[in-house]
Amino acid sequence: MSHRKLVIDGFDTDADTLSQQLHHLSTTTATEQLHQVEQKASQVRAFITRGNTNEALNKALSDPPYGHGMEGAQAANAQLVSEILMSTRAQDINQVVAALGEEARDVLLKYIYHGLKRPAEFNCGVLLSWHEKVVEAGGLGSIVRVLSDRKTV
């Protein structure tokens, strides 16, 4: 039981303000972002079909949709990243993670946390095995960078 009578979490206006600022900095609308994610999805699925997981993951992690009002594009891109993670064999995860750059690993970690917040939609067991390999490759600094970054996916 909490000793507070007032829930102060609702007073965090910084998160809302930052999200709206990111939206205004974006040069594309939510519809355009969703269309870009759909185009990216067809290319990523072609890479998956050919067995090129590295290219598929790099493409899916490039230019993720950030900002206020981009929830549809963000959910579609998260689902796309999830498809790649689910289709990768467990013994190939180390090789795929090693091929990613630091920024791509951080974005991947954002998507892993996004999926872990929604266990009904994503396979948390697979996400946890990816989390282990990403942290192993990027160290604890990657966790700190992701948790302190205000841009969420």
Phi, psi and omega in degrees: 000137183276146178275348180274145176258349182241126178278112186269353181297332180287349182268007179280085182278345180299320181296315179295316180297315180296318179299318178292324178294320178297324178295318181289334177284339181289141179266358181240156177274172180297323179294319178294320177298316179297319178297320178296320179294321179295321177294318179298323182297320180294321178292318180296317180295327175294319177296319180296317180299322179280355179083017181262079184294322181301311180294321180298315182291318177300319179293317182292328182274346181284135176052061179289148180286123177243156169117171181285133177086005181257023187300322180295314179293322179295317180293320179295319180290324177296321178294323178296314178298320179298320178301318180294314182297321181288330184273353181274134178290149184299324182286347180265353186298316180302315182295318181294315180295321180296331181282346181279148173281173183298316181294319179295322177296322179294319178294320177300318178297324175299317179292326177296315178294324176302316180290323180292335176286345184234072185294339179286336184261334187234154179277102185292331178298315178293318180298322179292324178291324174294319180301316180302314183289323179293317180291324177298320181281322185261348181077180181291339179300327179293323177295315181297317179299317181292315182290332180268349179285132182276345178276115182250156179255000000 
